[in-house]
Amino acid sequence: MNVLQEQVQQAADELVASGRERGLQVAVYQDGAQVVDVVAGIADPETGRPVTADTPFYNFSIGKGATATVAHLLAERGLFGYDTPVAELWPEFGAHGKGGVTVRHVLTHTAGVPGVPLDTTPEDVCRWETMVAALENAELWWEPGTKVGYHAYTFGFLVGEIVRRVTGKPISQVLREEIGEPLGVARELYFGMPAAEHHRLARLEDAPVDMSAFADMPDDLPMFKAGPMSLMPTAALGSRPDYLTADIPAGGKTTARAIARMYAALLGEVDGVRLISPERLREATAVAVSGPDEVFGMPSAWGLGYAIGRPDSSPDQTPAVFGMAGAGGSAAYADTATGVTVAITKNLLTNDFDTVTVIGDIVAKSVSR
């Protein structure tokens, strides 16, 4: 066992023993090879089923990294360019003044359509045609490209419908055929997960949250206009059978090693598979936009579909890191400077990235070069 594996395993065990986590996975790749494969804790508290390396977790927003990767694969094949207007591929989307929105705007969260109707239900989110129609009927919050704001749900459906229009296939099928199967992780990386596979998932739990902070927030905050509270990420929402089965490319069902392997195949070859060219990687992971997020208010920096910087740091501190973190405290990212990819998946939904910090610091100290 290598030293880094031992260090990460010890940290994971301590996080579980302390009660800060229930169950988790950590996977680290460097230069195309897996160097850490750690599991700890319980996948299902009711049965005592332990977490194993092939236990999928529902991870809010981590799936956006896979969504963006699918887009880059298709751009690499010439099916569209980053500056292609979305309405050229999907004419109905151009309604209500949205004809100027480009694929680049979508990938950088500057498209100006960050919200879903406030009467949207979880059942609606599970119906692709309903969400596509909502985007076609949406009006711009801002002129495309002039502001940045997290498109929490709409990002996945925008990219997913673009993918469907140019390939004739649902994005879940493209993910499986173009990423999951070539990398050998087709049963560990999903958007829509077949119901017959649900028994393999880790069971989500909500960590205690102090709701008093929400009571002090004004009702007119943009985040409250971007979607109903019923769509806020919770264990109940992420455990719904219809949510797990549906194609919702704003999130994903994945193991740590599957999503880390995908990022490794962006950086270079993994068992002979490289997903995109070095030139496209440089373009996709350079800072494309930055500024205050119009929806959530925090500073933000985006490449083409990937957040820039480690989830617990700023882009200035970790400019070579790109990836996606998710509500609940999971994250997956890659570092172009070190050739390292890291994924942390867990089933206790916390409102911080403390576990990412603990694990990420151990890895960064070990592999810096």
Secondary structure, 3 states (H helix, E strand, C coil): CCHHHHHHHHHHHHHHHCCCCCEEEEEEEECCEEEEEEEEEEEECCCCEECCCCCCEEEECCHHHHHHHHHHHHHHCCCCCCCCEHHHHCHHHHHHHCCCCEHHHHHCCCCCCCCCCCCCCHHHHCCHHHHHHHHHHCCCCCCCCCCECCCCCHHHHHHHHHHHHHHCCCHHHHHHHHHHCCCCCCCCEECCCCHHHHHHCCCCEECCCCCHHHHCCCCCCHHHHCCCHHHCCCCCHHHCHHHHHCCCCCEEEECHHHHHHHHHHHHCCECCECCCCHHHHHHHHCCCEEEEECCCCCEEEECCCCEECCCCCCCCCCCCEEEEEECECEEEEEECCCCEEEEEEECEEECCCHHHHHHHHHHHHHHCC
